[in-house]
Amino acid sequence: MRIRVTRTGGFAGIERRAEVDTSGLRDAAEWHALAEAALATDRDAPPPGVPDGFQYEISVDGRTVHCADPHLSEAQRELVSRVLREGA
């Protein structure tokens, strides 16, 4: 499973991207469950956010959802954080 996160917006407006390929990871099942929960929102376009907040695009094997601060689900927030921290 390939999980890609793109973060845009924020005060500086700097885009950040990261990707994690879960094949071969010991905790792949945990990543898969988290990704499925994060995709449950099913938004095609970014929801309205707040000034200087971040907007996110989460893509998992061809399925994409959009979300924005402060309206992320707990699963989306955790997945975004993990991918941006551990991804390349």
PAPAGU-80393 format. One line per 2 residues: number of its first residue (from 1); for each residue x negated, y, z of N, C-alpha, C, CB. Coordinates in Angstrom, 1 decimal. Atoms other than C-alpha are relative to their C-alpha. Glycine has a CB too. Layout:
N
NUM) X:Y:Z:X:Y:Z:X:Y:Z:X:Y:Z; ...
//
This chain:
88
1) -0.8:-1.2:0.0:0.0:0.0:0.0:-0.9:1.2:0.0:1.0:0.0:1.2; 0.7:-1.3:0.0:-1.3:3.5:-0.9:0.9:1.0:0.6:-0.5:0.3:-1.5
3) -0.7:-1.1:-0.7:-0.2:6.3:1.3:-0.7:1.3:-0.3:0.2:-0.2:1.5; 0.6:-1.3:0.3:-0.9:9.9:0.1:0.8:1.1:0.6:-0.2:0.2:-1.5
5) -0.6:-1.2:-0.6:-0.2:13.1:2.0:-0.7:1.2:-0.6:-0.2:0.0:1.5; 0.5:-1.3:0.4:-0.5:16.6:0.6:0.7:1.0:0.9:0.4:0.3:-1.5
7) -0.5:-1.0:-0.9:-0.2:19.5:3.0:-0.3:1.4:-0.6:-0.6:-0.1:1.4; 0.1:-1.3:0.6:0.4:23.0:1.7:0.6:1.0:1.0:0.7:0.2:-1.4
9) -0.5:-1.1:-0.9:1.2:26.4:3.3:-0.9:0.3:1.1:1.4:-0.4:0.5; 0.8:-0.4:-1.2:0.1:27.5:6.7:-0.4:1.5:-0.2:-1.2:-0.9:0.1
11) 0.4:-1.4:0.0:-1.4:30.9:7.5:-1.0:0.3:-1.2:-0.6:0.4:1.3; 1.0:-0.2:1.0:-4.3:30.5:5.1:0.4:-0.5:-1.4:-1.3:-0.7:0.4
13) -0.5:0.5:1.2:-2.4:28.7:2.4:-0.9:-1.0:-0.7:0.2:1.1:-0.9; 1.0:1.0:0.6:-5.1:26.0:1.9:0.7:-1.3:-0.1:-1.3:-0.1:0.9
15) -0.6:1.4:0.2:-4.0:22.7:0.4:-1.0:-1.0:0.5:0.3:-0.2:-1.5; 0.8:1.2:-0.4:-5.2:19.5:1.9:0.6:-1.3:-0.4:-0.2:0.1:1.6
17) -0.5:1.3:0.5:-4.9:16.0:0.5:-0.8:-1.1:0.6:0.0:-0.1:-1.5; 0.7:1.2:-0.5:-5.8:12.6:1.9:0.8:-1.2:-0.4:-0.2:0.1:1.5
19) -0.7:1.3:0.4:-5.0:9.0:1.0:-0.6:-1.1:0.7:-0.2:-0.2:-1.6; 0.5:1.2:-0.7:-5.2:5.7:2.8:0.6:-1.2:-0.8:0.6:0.0:1.4
21) -0.4:1.3:0.6:-5.1:2.3:1.1:0.0:-1.0:1.1:-1.0:-0.4:-1.2; -0.1:0.9:-1.2:-3.9:-0.2:3.7:-0.4:-1.4:-0.3:1.5:0.0:0.4
23) 0.4:1.3:0.3:-4.9:-3.3:1.8:-1.4:-0.3:0.7:-0.2:-0.3:-1.5; 1.2:0.4:-0.7:-7.5:-5.1:4.0:-0.2:0.6:1.4:-1.2:0.5:-0.8
25) 0.0:-0.6:-1.4:-6.8:-3.0:7.1:0.6:-1.0:1.0:0.7:1.3:0.1; -0.6:0.9:-1.0:-6.3:-5.0:10.3:1.3:0.5:0.5:-1.0:0.0:1.2
27) -1.3:-0.5:-0.5:-3.4:-2.7:11.3:0.9:0.4:-1.2:-0.3:1.2:0.9; -0.8:-0.3:1.2:-1.8:-2.7:7.8:1.5:-0.1:0.3:-0.3:-1.0:-1.1
29) -1.5:0.1:-0.3:1.6:-3.9:9.2:0.5:1.2:0.8:0.2:-1.3:0.9; -0.3:-1.3:-0.8:1.6:-0.9:11.6:0.2:1.1:-1.0:-1.0:0.3:1.1
31) -0.1:-1.0:1.0:0.9:1.4:8.7:1.3:-0.1:-0.9:-1.3:0.0:-1.0; -1.2:0.2:0.8:3.7:-0.2:6.6:1.2:0.4:0.7:0.0:-1.5:-0.5
33) -1.2:-0.3:-0.8:6.3:0.1:9.3:0.1:1.6:0.2:-0.1:-0.6:1.4; 0.0:-1.5:-0.1:5.3:3.8:9.9:0.4:0.7:-1.3:-1.4:0.5:0.5
35) -0.3:-0.6:1.3:5.4:4.6:6.2:1.5:-0.2:-0.4:-0.9:-0.7:-1.1; -1.4:0.2:0.3:8.9:3.0:5.8:0.9:0.9:0.8:0.3:-1.5:0.3
37) -0.8:-0.9:-0.8:10.2:5.0:8.7:-0.1:1.4:-0.4:-0.5:-0.1:1.5; 0.2:-1.4:0.5:8.7:8.2:7.3:0.8:0.3:-1.3:-1.5:0.3:-0.2
39) -0.7:-0.2:1.3:10.3:7.6:3.9:1.5:-0.1:0.2:-0.4:-1.1:-0.9; -1.5:0.2:-0.2:13.8:7.0:5.4:0.8:1.3:-0.2:0.2:-0.5:1.4
41) -0.7:-1.3:0.2:14.6:10.8:5.1:0.5:0.2:-1.4:-0.9:1.1:0.4; -0.4:-0.1:1.4:14.7:10.6:1.3:0.3:1.4:-0.5:1.1:-0.9:-0.3
43) -0.1:-1.4:0.6:14.2:14.3:0.3:-0.8:0.1:-1.2:-0.4:1.0:1.1; 0.7:-0.2:1.3:13.3:15.1:-3.3:-0.7:1.3:0.0:1.0:-0.1:-1.2
45) 0.6:-1.3:0.0:12.5:18.7:-2.7:-0.3:0.5:1.4:0.9:1.0:-0.7; 0.3:-0.5:-1.4:10.9:20.5:0.3:1.2:0.7:0.6:-1.2:0.9:-0.1
47) -1.0:-0.7:-0.7:13.4:21.6:2.9:-0.5:1.4:0.4:0.5:-0.7:1.3; 0.5:-1.3:-0.4:13.2:25.2:4.1:-0.8:-0.2:1.3:1.2:1.0:0.3
49) 0.9:0.0:-1.2:10.4:25.7:6.6:0.0:1.3:0.7:-1.4:-0.4:-0.5; 0.2:-1.2:-0.8:9.2:28.5:8.7:-1.1:0.8:-0.6:-0.2:-0.3:1.5
51) 1.1:-0.8:0.5:6.9:31.4:7.8:-1.3:-0.5:0.6:0.1:1.5:0.4; 1.3:0.5:-0.3:3.3:30.2:7.8:0.0:-1.4:0.5:-0.6:0.9:1.1
53) 0.0:1.5:-0.4:4.4:26.6:8.5:-0.5:-0.8:-1.2:1.5:-0.4:0.3; 0.4:0.9:1.0:3.2:23.6:6.6:1.1:-0.7:-0.7:-1.0:-1.0:0.6
55) -0.9:0.9:0.8:5.0:21.7:3.9:-0.8:-1.2:-0.4:0.6:0.7:-1.2; 0.7:1.2:0.3:4.2:18.1:3.2:0.7:-0.8:-1.1:0.0:-0.9:1.3
57) -0.5:1.0:0.9:4.6:15.6:0.4:-0.6:-1.3:0.4:-0.4:0.4:-1.5; 0.5:1.3:-0.4:4.3:12.0:1.5:0.4:-1.0:-1.2:0.7:-0.4:1.3
59) -0.2:1.0:1.1:3.9:9.4:-1.3:-0.5:-1.3:0.4:-0.6:0.5:-1.3; 0.4:1.4:-0.4:3.9:5.7:-0.7:0.4:-0.9:-1.2:0.7:-0.5:1.3
61) -0.3:0.9:1.1:3.6:3.4:-3.7:1.1:0.5:-1.0:0.4:-1.4:0.5; -0.9:-0.5:1.0:5.5:5.7:-6.1:1.3:0.6:0.6:0.4:-1.0:-0.9
63) -1.2:-0.6:-0.6:8.2:6.8:-3.6:-0.5:1.3:0.8:0.7:-0.9:1.0; 0.5:-1.2:-0.6:7.9:10.4:-2.4:1.1:0.7:0.7:-0.5:1.0:-1.1
65) -0.9:-0.8:-0.8:9.6:12.5:0.3:-0.7:1.3:0.3:0.4:-0.7:1.3; 0.5:-1.3:-0.4:9.1:16.2:1.2:0.6:0.3:1.3:0.4:1.0:-1.1
67) -0.5:-0.5:-1.3:9.3:17.7:4.6:-0.8:1.2:0.4:-0.2:-1.2:1.1; 0.7:-1.3:-0.4:8.3:20.9:6.4:0.1:0.2:1.5:0.7:1.2:-0.8
69) -0.1:-0.4:-1.4:7.5:22.2:9.8:1.1:0.9:0.2:-1.4:0.6:0.5; 0.1:0.9:-1.1:9.2:22.1:12.2:0.9:-1.2:-0.1:0.2:0.7:1.3
71) -1.1:1.0:0.2:11.7:19.6:10.7:-0.5:-1.4:-0.3:0.9:0.5:-1.0; 0.5:1.4:0.3:9.5:16.4:10.5:0.6:-0.9:1.0:-1.5:0.0:0.0
73) -0.4:1.1:-1.0:10.8:13.2:12.0:-1.3:-0.4:0.8:0.6:-1.2:-0.7; 1.2:0.5:-0.8:8.5:11.6:14.6:-0.9:-0.9:-0.8:0.5:-0.8:1.3
75) 0.7:0.9:0.8:7.5:9.0:12.1:-0.8:0.8:-1.1:0.9:-1.1:-0.7; 0.7:-0.8:0.9:6.6:11.6:9.5:-1.2:0.7:0.6:1.0:1.0:-0.7
77) 1.1:-0.7:-0.7:4.6:13.6:12.0:-1.2:-0.9:0.3:0.5:0.7:1.3; 1.1:0.9:-0.3:2.6:10.6:13.1:-0.7:-0.5:-1.3:0.6:-1.2:0.8
79) 0.6:0.5:1.3:2.0:9.3:9.5:-0.9:1.1:-0.6:1.1:-0.4:-1.0; 0.7:-1.2:0.5:0.9:12.8:8.3:-1.3:0.1:0.8:0.8:1.3:0.0
81) 1.2:-0.2:-0.8:-1.5:13.1:11.2:-1.0:-1.1:-0.2:0.4:0.0:1.5; 0.9:1.2:0.1:-3.0:9.6:10.8:-0.7:0.1:-1.4:0.7:-1.3:0.1
83) 0.5:0.0:1.3:-3.4:10.0:7.0:-1.1:1.1:-0.1:1.1:0.1:-1.1; 0.9:-1.1:0.2:-5.0:13.4:7.2:-1.3:-0.2:0.9:0.7:1.3:0.5
85) 1.1:0.3:-0.8:-7.3:12.2:10.0:-0.9:-1.1:-0.5:0.5:-0.3:1.5; 0.7:1.2:0.4:-8.3:8.8:8.6:-0.2:-0.2:-1.5:0.7:-1.2:0.6
87) 0.0:0.1:1.4:-7.8:9.2:4.9:-1.2:0.7:-0.7:1.2:0.4:-0.6; 1.1:-0.6:0.8:-10.3:10.1:2.2:0.6:1.0:-1.0:-0.8:-1.1:-0.7
//
